[in-house]
Amino acid sequence: MDDKKLEVAKLAVTLGHFCTDDMAQVASLFSFDDNRLAFLLYAHAYCQDPQNYPSLRDVFTFQSNYDELIRTLYPSRSKK
């Protein structure tokens, strides 16, 4: 079911005007972190306030998935 939700969610953000809070609400509808991550990575390009994406930590069950989101979208922030 998550695969179908992912298709619909991607279409919705492509056609709509979503902010980070909206992205969090949509991401929370997925059962698994891997689908949340896939959605949020895709949706970033359509987000109205992408600078707030780092606030999405609570959307994920596992810290490693949040870390992957930040590492992928903000590589300069994750380098130490």
C-alpha positions in Angstrom: 0.0 0.0 0.0 2.8 2.4 0.8 4.0 2.2 -2.9 0.6 3.5 -4.1 0.6 6.2 -1.4 4.1 7.3 -2.5 2.9 7.7 -6.1 -0.1 9.8 -5.1 1.9 11.9 -2.7 4.5 12.6 -5.3 1.8 13.7 -7.7 0.2 15.9 -5.1 3.4 17.8 -4.2 4.2 18.2 -7.9 0.8 19.9 -8.5 0.4 21.7 -5.1 2.0 24.3 -2.9 3.3 22.5 0.1 5.4 23.8 3.0 7.6 21.8 5.3 4.8 21.2 7.8 2.6 19.9 5.0 5.4 17.6 3.9 5.7 16.2 7.5 2.0 15.5 7.6 2.1 13.6 4.3 5.2 11.7 5.3 3.6 10.6 8.5 1.0 8.7 6.5 3.6 6.2 5.3 4.1 3.0 7.3 7.9 2.8 6.8 10.8 5.1 7.0 12.2 4.2 3.6 9.0 5.5 2.0 9.1 8.6 4.2 12.7 9.2 3.1 11.9 8.6 -0.6 9.0 11.0 -0.5 10.8 13.8 1.4 13.8 13.6 -0.9 11.5 13.9 -4.0 9.3 16.6 -2.4 12.2 18.8 -1.4 12.3 20.3 -4.9 8.7 21.4 -4.6 8.7 22.7 -1.0 7.8 26.3 -0.5 10.2 26.6 2.5 13.0 24.1 2.1 15.2 25.9 4.6 12.9 24.3 7.3 13.5 20.7 6.1 16.0 20.1 9.0 13.0 20.3 11.3 11.7 17.0 10.0 13.5 14.8 12.5 10.3 13.7 14.3 8.8 12.3 11.1 11.3 9.4 11.1 11.3 6.4 13.4 15.1 5.9 13.0 17.7 8.6 13.3 19.7 7.0 10.5 16.9 7.9 8.0 16.9 11.5 9.1 20.7 11.6 8.9 20.4 10.2 5.3 17.9 13.0 4.4 20.2 15.7 5.7 23.3 14.1 4.2 21.7 13.9 0.8 20.1 17.3 0.7 22.7 19.3 2.6 26.1 17.6 2.1 28.1 20.6 3.4 26.2 20.5 6.7 26.9 16.8 7.3 30.7 17.0 6.7 32.8 17.1 9.9 
